[in-house]
Amino acid sequence: MNALAFLAEPDSGGQIQQLANTFGVDWPHLISQVISFSIVCILLQRFAYKPILKMLEERRRQIAQGLADTARITAELAETANQRQQVLLQANTQATKLIEEAHTAAARVRQQETQKAIAAGEQILVKSREAAAQEHARMLLELKREVGQLVIQTAATVAGRILTPEDQRRMAEETVKQLTPAA
């Protein structure tokens, strides 16, 4: 008979004892070993397995937290890189705009300074022409006086007499009148 069929029979009380004797089971020792094993299992469960399981669970939680933190930090780094890129683009745009404004302002200032220089040059030219015209008029006036003096001296020498101041004045005026239309 096999052992499983033996256990399935209804009158198993005596047969269990017979089976136990066949395998050399000593009931008092088996029961004390089962109780000792149960006590060891309870003690291990309470003092070893629970703390170890608790520590493993805490470790899992820390790992999960670390992974979540890593994912969050990665996302923040990506966002920071994106923001940095946007700031750089804005800075480049503003720098380009400032450079364009500076070029425009420089062109405007150059134009204004050129116009001022042209106006100043024209004023200098006008003033120099006026000064030249005044100098020319002054020189003509001096020339007329000298020519008048020469005419008076020549007339006095030709007439052989000394002219009075009234005669000299009259002759100078006539000479000036005659020279003015010629000039």
C-alpha positions in Angstrom: 0.0 0.0 0.0 1.2 3.3 -0.7 1.3 6.1 1.8 -1.3 8.4 0.2 -3.8 5.6 -0.1 -3.2 4.8 3.5 -4.0 8.4 4.6 -7.3 8.4 2.6 -8.8 5.4 4.4 -11.5 6.1 7.1 -9.8 4.3 9.9 -6.8 6.3 9.9 -6.2 6.7 13.7 -4.3 3.4 14.0 -2.9 3.6 10.6 -1.3 7.0 11.3 0.4 5.5 14.3 1.6 2.7 12.2 2.9 5.1 9.5 4.6 7.2 12.1 6.3 4.2 13.5 7.3 3.1 10.0 9.1 6.5 9.5 10.4 6.6 13.0 8.3 9.6 14.2 8.6 10.2 17.9 5.5 12.2 18.8 6.8 14.1 21.9 9.9 15.2 20.1 7.9 16.1 16.9 5.5 18.2 18.9 8.3 19.9 20.8 10.1 20.6 17.5 7.0 22.0 15.9 6.5 24.3 19.0 10.2 25.3 18.9 10.0 25.9 15.2 6.8 28.0 15.6 8.5 30.0 18.4 11.5 30.6 16.2 9.3 31.6 13.3 7.3 34.0 15.5 10.5 35.5 16.9 12.1 35.8 13.4 8.8 37.3 12.1 8.7 39.8 14.9 12.4 40.7 15.3 14.0 39.9 12.0 11.6 39.8 9.1 9.5 42.8 10.1 12.5 45.1 10.5 14.1 43.7 7.4 10.9 44.1 5.4 10.4 47.6 6.9 14.0 48.5 6.0 13.5 47.1 2.5 10.2 49.0 2.1 12.0 52.2 3.3 14.8 51.5 0.8 12.2 51.0 -2.0 10.6 54.3 -1.0 13.9 56.1 -1.0 14.8 54.6 -4.4 11.4 55.7 -5.7 11.8 59.1 -4.2 15.3 59.3 -5.7 14.0 58.4 -9.1 11.2 60.9 -8.8 13.7 63.5 -7.7 15.9 62.6 -10.6 13.0 62.9 -13.0 12.0 66.3 -11.4 15.6 67.5 -11.6 15.9 66.4 -15.2 12.7 68.2 -16.1 13.9 71.3 -14.2 17.2 71.2 -16.0 15.4 70.9 -19.3 13.2 73.8 -18.4 16.2 75.8 -17.2 18.0 75.1 -20.5 14.9 76.1 -22.4 14.6 79.3 -20.4 18.4 80.0 -20.8 18.0 79.5 -24.6 15.0 81.9 -24.6 16.9 84.5 -22.6 19.9 84.1 -25.1 17.5 84.5 -28.0 15.9 87.6 -26.4 19.4 89.0 -25.6 20.5 88.4 -29.2 17.4 90.0 -30.6 17.8 93.0 -28.3 21.5 93.3 -29.2 20.7 93.2 -32.9 18.0 95.8 -32.3 20.4 98.0 -30.4 23.1 97.7 -33.1 20.6 98.6 -35.7 19.4 101.6 -33.6 23.1 102.6 -33.1 23.7 102.4 -36.9 20.6 104.5 -37.5 21.6 107.0 -34.9 25.2 107.1 -36.2 23.9 107.7 -39.7 21.6 110.5 -38.5 24.4 112.1 -36.5 26.7 111.8 -39.5 24.1 113.5 -41.7 23.5 116.2 -39.1 27.3 116.8 -38.7 27.7 116.9 -42.5 24.9 119.4 -42.8 26.5 121.5 -40.0 29.9 121.3 -41.6 28.4 122.4 -45.0 26.5 125.2 -43.3 29.6 126.3 -41.4 31.6 126.1 -44.7 29.0 128.2 -46.5 29.1 130.8 -43.7 32.9 130.9 -43.8 32.7 131.3 -47.6 30.0 134.1 -47.3 32.1 135.8 -44.6 35.2 135.5 -46.6 33.4 136.9 -49.7 32.1 139.8 -47.6 35.5 140.4 -46.2 37.0 140.3 -49.7 34.3 142.6 -51.0 34.9 145.0 -48.1 38.7 144.8 -48.6 38.2 145.4 -52.3 36.0 148.4 -51.6 38.5 149.8 -49.1 41.4 149.3 -51.5 39.4 151.0 -54.3 38.6 153.9 -52.0 42.3 154.2 -51.1 43.2 153.9 -54.7 40.8 156.7 -55.6 42.2 158.9 -52.9 45.8 158.3 -54.1 44.8 158.9 -57.7 43.1 162.0 -56.6 46.2 163.1 -54.7 48.3 162.4 -57.8 45.9 164.3 -60.0 46.0 167.3 -57.7 49.8 167.2 -57.6 49.9 166.9 -61.3 47.4 169.7 -61.8 49.3 171.9 -59.4 52.6 171.2 -61.2 51.0 171.8 -64.6 49.2 175.0 -63.4 52.3 176.2 -61.7 50.5 177.3 -58.7 49.7 176.1 -55.2 46.1 175.0 -54.8 44.1 175.9 -51.8 42.6 173.3 -49.7 39.2 174.1 -51.2 40.6 173.5 -54.7 42.3 170.3 -53.7 39.0 169.0 -52.2 37.0 170.0 -55.3 39.5 168.3 -57.7 39.6 165.1 -55.5 35.8 164.9 -55.7 35.8 165.4 -59.5 38.5 162.7 -59.9 36.5 160.3 -57.7 33.4 160.9 -59.7 35.2 160.3 -62.9 36.9 157.1 -61.6 33.7 155.6 -60.1 31.9 154.9 -63.4 35.1 153.4 -64.8 35.4 151.0 -62.0 
